[in-house]
Amino acid sequence: MYRAIILQVAASVLTAAIAGIFAGLPGAISAALGGAAYYIPNLLFALRLSATSRRSDASYPAAFFVGEALKLFSAVGLLAAVVHFYSAVVWPALLAGLIVTLQAGFFAFLKKT
């Protein structure tokens, strides 16, 4: 679970570096914020699931679905906050950071544990 988040952070940093080459500092910041808008809620979701799985009286499916809904709403809220508070948003970089970070978690499944 945490391997996917580490890969998402690494993909976000890499995307920010590439966006910085093409769009300068505002592009790098936009790409980093786009990626962070997804991996921060994902990290909190993973921490919540770890805590729930250790409790004996917890309903794991209910915790999963409630946590997933909270993760999606918080990701949308963070994206809205980025657009509202950061005036120099470079939209292609922001979307690239978000999309690359979304897809990076799938690479965690390529290596067997």
C-alpha positions as CSV (number, residue, x, y, z in Angstrom):
1,M,0.0,0.0,0.0
2,Y,2.8,2.4,0.9
3,R,4.8,1.4,-2.1
4,A,2.2,2.9,-4.4
5,I,2.3,6.2,-2.5
6,I,6.1,6.3,-2.7
7,L,5.8,5.8,-6.5
8,Q,3.2,8.5,-6.7
9,V,5.4,11.0,-4.9
10,A,8.4,10.1,-7.1
11,A,6.2,10.4,-10.3
12,S,5.0,13.8,-9.1
13,V,8.5,15.0,-8.5
14,L,9.6,13.8,-11.9
15,T,6.7,15.4,-13.6
16,A,7.4,18.7,-11.8
17,A,11.0,18.6,-13.0
18,I,9.9,17.9,-16.6
19,A,7.3,20.7,-16.4
20,G,9.9,23.0,-14.9
21,I,12.1,22.5,-18.0
22,F,9.2,23.3,-20.4
23,A,7.2,25.8,-18.4
24,G,9.5,27.3,-15.9
25,L,9.0,27.6,-12.2
26,P,5.2,28.2,-12.4
27,G,4.9,25.0,-14.4
28,A,6.9,23.0,-11.9
29,I,4.9,24.3,-9.0
30,S,1.6,23.6,-10.9
31,A,2.7,20.0,-11.6
32,A,3.8,19.4,-8.1
33,L,0.5,20.8,-6.7
34,G,-1.5,18.7,-9.1
35,G,0.3,15.5,-8.0
36,A,0.1,16.5,-4.3
37,A,-3.7,17.0,-4.6
38,Y,-3.9,13.3,-5.2
39,Y,-1.1,11.6,-3.2
40,I,-1.8,13.5,0.1
41,P,-5.4,12.2,0.3
42,N,-4.2,8.8,-0.8
43,L,-1.6,8.8,2.0
44,L,-4.2,9.7,4.6
45,F,-6.5,7.0,3.2
46,A,-3.8,4.4,3.6
47,L,-3.0,5.5,7.1
48,R,-6.7,5.3,8.0
49,L,-7.0,1.8,6.5
50,S,-4.0,0.6,8.5
51,A,-5.4,1.9,11.7
52,T,-8.8,0.4,10.9
53,S,-7.3,-3.0,10.1
54,R,-5.7,-3.2,13.5
55,R,-9.0,-2.8,15.4
56,S,-10.9,-6.0,16.0
57,D,-14.3,-4.4,16.1
58,A,-14.0,-2.4,12.9
59,S,-16.0,-3.0,9.8
60,Y,-13.3,-3.0,7.1
61,P,-15.6,-2.7,4.0
62,A,-17.4,0.2,5.5
63,A,-14.1,1.9,6.4
64,F,-12.9,1.3,2.9
65,F,-15.9,2.9,1.2
66,V,-16.2,5.8,3.5
67,G,-12.4,6.4,3.2
68,E,-12.5,6.2,-0.5
69,A,-15.3,8.8,-0.7
70,L,-13.4,11.1,1.6
71,K,-10.3,10.6,-0.5
72,L,-12.1,11.6,-3.7
73,F,-13.8,14.6,-2.2
74,S,-10.6,15.8,-0.6
75,A,-8.7,15.5,-3.8
76,V,-11.3,17.6,-5.6
77,G,-11.2,20.1,-2.8
78,L,-7.4,20.3,-2.9
79,L,-7.5,20.9,-6.7
80,A,-10.1,23.6,-6.2
81,A,-7.9,25.2,-3.5
82,V,-4.9,25.1,-5.8
83,V,-6.9,26.9,-8.6
84,H,-8.3,29.4,-6.1
85,F,-5.1,30.3,-4.2
86,Y,-2.4,29.9,-6.7
87,S,-2.8,32.5,-9.4
88,A,-0.1,31.4,-11.8
89,V,-1.6,27.9,-12.6
90,V,-0.2,26.3,-15.7
91,W,-3.1,24.1,-16.6
92,P,-1.2,21.5,-18.8
93,A,1.4,21.0,-16.1
94,L,-1.3,20.8,-13.3
95,L,-3.2,18.2,-15.3
96,A,0.0,16.3,-16.2
97,G,1.0,16.2,-12.6
98,L,-2.4,14.9,-11.6
99,I,-2.7,12.3,-14.3
100,V,0.9,10.9,-13.9
101,T,0.4,10.7,-10.2
102,L,-2.9,8.9,-10.6
103,Q,-1.4,6.3,-12.9
104,A,1.9,5.8,-11.0
105,G,0.2,3.7,-8.3
106,F,-0.4,0.9,-10.8
107,F,3.4,0.3,-11.2
108,A,3.5,-0.9,-7.6
109,F,1.7,-4.0,-8.7
110,L,4.4,-5.0,-11.2
111,K,6.7,-6.3,-8.6
112,K,5.6,-9.3,-6.6
113,T,6.2,-9.2,-2.8
